[in-house]
Amino acid sequence: MLDQIVASKGRVFYGTWWSTLSGYVNRMRGYYITKHKLDGYKDGTMQSYYFTPQERKMVMVKYHPVKDPFYMREFPTAWKDIDDGIEDIERIVNAYEGNGLISEQ
């Protein structure tokens, strides 16, 4: 787990297409890029590349919607716009708490 955290903080990441380690590193990179509004956060892309197979080397630098087979890689849907609407939810919860409709535990 520590190696994934370290790898996720780099400016560029090179992984392998079928690797679960590479998949999780890319997911954490996506969360980090989105949270800190780094290059690519608006369209869900990042500077991550795959060594093999050659035809998939540039997959993470372009947005791709979820499609089959989806079990072997991460899609930007997991992190793109993840916090959209959170202010609205927070405002609604605060309003309910203020009216006594939600009790604080």
Number of C-alpha atoms within 10 A of each C-alpha: 9 7 9 16 13 10 20 23 14 11 11 12 17 16 19 17 20 14 13 15 16 24 20 17 25 27 19 20 26 26 21 16 23 23 15 9 11 12 13 17 20 12 16 23 23 24 18 22 21 20 13 13 10 10 9 13 17 13 17 20 15 13 15 15 8 13 8 7 7 9 10 13 18 21 22 23 15 14 21 20 16 13 10 9 9 10 10 10 11 11 11 12 14 14 13 13 13 11 10 10 11 12 9 6 3
